[in-house]
Amino acid sequence: MADVAVSLDLSLLLNCQYRLESRLTEEVDEESKTEAIISHISYVTKELNLIVPEFPNDVQWLNTSRPLKTGSDLKGKVVVLDFFTYCCINCIHILPILEKLETKYNDEGVVVVGVHSAKFENEKVVENVFSAVLRYNIRHPVANDPRGQLWESLSLSCWPTLVVLGLVYVLH
């Protein structure tokens, strides 16, 4: 999957992100903030042509009875991919926020999927990841991607990274 290209200029995405963050700090009520987020997702989805790769076949899934497929299981939902590693303190700190997001917007079709992307060799072991999932009480599905294929295909560089997929996205 390392040869998968993302048809997206990341500088455009960062500029969009900065505009969203600026707008969110200006807005005072929840309704206006929600509209800003929906507008942002719509723009990124329609205008920036983000190509989302499918989960690699060799990822190990936790908290789900079967592997999830972006093109079928998650289609029509707003998906928050939480790229994390269990040794990262910042990754641990956002877990309560993700749990609130899941709880509050579950009925509206928001789904959180953890993507464990190891930094160190011991973090690639699925038993260690499973132990961390239990320790931190993570309830959403988690894909252990020990080779970091999805991480690399999206050109990510820091933990945690949240990737929000809108209702419509292009699979690669």
C-alpha positions as CSV (number, residue, x, y, z in Angstrom):
1,M,0.0,0.0,0.0
2,A,3.0,2.3,0.2
3,D,2.7,3.0,-3.5
4,V,-0.9,4.4,-3.0
5,A,-1.0,8.1,-3.9
6,V,-3.4,10.6,-2.3
7,S,-4.7,13.0,-4.9
8,L,-4.7,15.9,-2.5
9,D,-2.4,18.8,-2.0
10,L,-1.9,18.6,1.8
11,S,-1.2,22.4,1.9
12,L,-4.8,23.0,0.6
13,L,-6.2,20.7,3.3
14,L,-4.1,22.6,6.0
15,N,-5.4,25.9,4.7
16,C,-8.9,24.6,4.9
17,Q,-8.2,23.4,8.4
18,Y,-6.9,26.7,9.5
19,R,-10.0,28.5,8.1
20,L,-12.2,26.0,10.0
21,E,-10.3,26.6,13.3
22,S,-10.5,30.3,12.9
23,R,-14.2,30.2,12.2
24,L,-14.8,27.9,15.2
25,T,-13.1,30.3,17.5
26,E,-15.3,33.2,16.2
27,E,-18.6,31.3,16.5
28,V,-20.1,31.3,20.0
29,D,-23.1,29.0,19.8
30,E,-23.2,25.3,19.1
31,E,-25.5,25.6,16.0
32,S,-23.1,28.0,14.3
33,K,-20.1,25.7,15.1
34,T,-22.0,22.7,13.8
35,E,-22.8,24.5,10.5
36,A,-19.1,25.5,10.2
37,I,-18.0,21.9,10.5
38,I,-20.7,20.7,8.1
39,S,-19.6,23.3,5.6
40,H,-16.0,22.4,6.0
41,I,-16.7,18.7,5.4
42,S,-18.8,19.4,2.4
43,Y,-16.1,21.6,0.9
44,V,-13.3,19.1,1.5
45,T,-15.4,16.3,0.2
46,K,-16.6,18.0,-3.0
47,E,-13.7,20.3,-3.9
48,L,-10.5,18.7,-2.7
49,N,-11.0,15.2,-4.2
50,L,-9.6,13.3,-1.2
51,I,-9.0,9.7,-2.2
52,V,-9.4,7.4,0.8
53,P,-7.7,4.0,0.7
54,E,-9.6,0.9,1.9
55,F,-8.3,-0.6,5.1
56,P,-5.4,-3.0,4.3
57,N,-6.4,-6.7,4.3
58,D,-3.8,-7.6,6.9
59,V,-4.9,-5.2,9.7
60,Q,-6.0,-6.9,12.9
61,W,-9.4,-5.7,14.1
62,L,-10.4,-5.2,17.8
63,N,-13.9,-4.4,19.2
64,T,-15.7,-5.6,16.1
65,S,-16.8,-9.1,15.1
66,R,-15.4,-8.7,11.6
67,P,-13.1,-6.4,9.5
68,L,-14.7,-3.1,8.5
69,K,-14.8,-1.9,4.9
70,T,-14.8,1.8,4.2
71,G,-16.7,1.2,1.0
72,S,-19.5,-0.8,2.5
73,D,-19.7,-0.8,6.3
74,L,-18.9,2.9,6.7
75,K,-20.4,4.4,3.6
76,G,-23.1,7.0,4.3
77,K,-21.6,7.9,7.7
78,V,-19.4,10.6,9.0
79,V,-16.3,8.6,10.0
80,V,-13.6,9.9,12.4
81,L,-10.4,7.9,11.9
82,D,-8.3,8.3,15.0
83,F,-4.7,7.5,14.1
84,F,-3.0,6.8,17.4
85,T,-0.4,4.8,19.2
86,Y,-1.0,3.5,22.7
87,C,2.2,5.0,24.2
88,C,1.3,8.5,23.1
89,I,0.1,10.7,26.0
90,N,-1.7,13.1,23.6
91,C,-3.5,10.1,22.0
92,I,-4.7,9.1,25.5
93,H,-5.9,12.6,26.3
94,I,-8.3,12.8,23.4
95,L,-10.0,9.5,24.1
96,P,-12.6,11.1,26.4
97,I,-13.4,13.6,23.7
98,L,-13.9,10.9,21.1
99,E,-16.1,9.0,23.5
100,K,-18.3,12.0,24.0
101,L,-18.5,12.5,20.2
102,E,-19.5,8.8,19.7
103,T,-22.1,9.0,22.4
104,K,-23.6,12.3,21.4
105,Y,-23.7,11.8,17.6
106,N,-24.1,8.0,17.2
107,D,-27.7,8.3,16.1
108,E,-26.7,10.9,13.5
109,G,-24.3,8.4,11.8
110,V,-21.0,9.5,13.3
111,V,-18.6,6.6,13.7
112,V,-15.2,6.6,15.3
113,V,-12.6,4.1,14.2
114,G,-9.2,3.9,15.9
115,V,-6.3,3.1,13.6
116,H,-3.4,2.0,15.7
117,S,-0.2,3.0,13.9
118,A,2.8,1.8,15.9
119,K,5.9,4.0,16.4
120,F,7.9,1.3,18.2
121,E,8.3,-2.4,17.6
122,N,6.5,-3.5,20.8
123,E,3.5,-1.4,19.8
124,K,3.0,-3.6,16.7
125,V,2.1,-6.6,18.7
126,V,-1.7,-7.0,18.7
127,E,-1.8,-8.4,22.2
128,N,-0.2,-5.2,23.5
129,V,-2.7,-3.1,21.5
130,F,-5.6,-5.1,22.9
131,S,-4.3,-4.7,26.4
132,A,-4.2,-0.9,25.9
133,V,-7.7,-0.9,24.4
134,L,-9.0,-2.6,27.6
135,R,-6.9,-0.3,29.9
136,Y,-8.2,2.9,28.3
137,N,-11.8,1.5,27.9
138,I,-11.9,2.1,24.2
139,R,-15.2,0.8,22.9
140,H,-15.1,1.8,19.2
141,P,-13.6,-0.5,16.5
142,V,-9.8,-0.4,16.3
143,A,-7.7,-1.5,13.4
144,N,-4.2,-2.5,14.3
145,D,-2.1,-1.6,11.3
146,P,1.4,-2.8,12.4
147,R,3.0,-2.0,9.1
148,G,1.5,1.5,9.0
149,Q,0.2,1.1,5.6
150,L,-2.8,3.4,6.0
151,W,-0.7,5.9,7.9
152,E,1.8,6.1,5.0
153,S,-0.8,6.2,2.3
154,L,-2.3,9.3,3.8
155,S,1.1,10.9,4.4
156,L,0.6,11.3,8.1
157,S,3.4,12.4,10.4
158,C,2.2,12.8,14.0
159,W,0.1,11.3,16.7
160,P,-2.7,11.7,17.2
161,T,-4.1,12.6,13.8
162,L,-7.9,12.7,13.2
163,V,-9.1,12.2,9.7
164,V,-12.8,13.0,9.2
165,L,-14.5,11.4,6.2
166,G,-17.7,13.1,5.1
167,L,-20.8,11.3,3.8
168,V,-19.3,11.1,0.3
169,Y,-15.7,10.1,-0.4
170,V,-13.7,8.4,-3.1
171,L,-12.2,5.0,-2.5
172,H,-8.8,4.1,-3.9
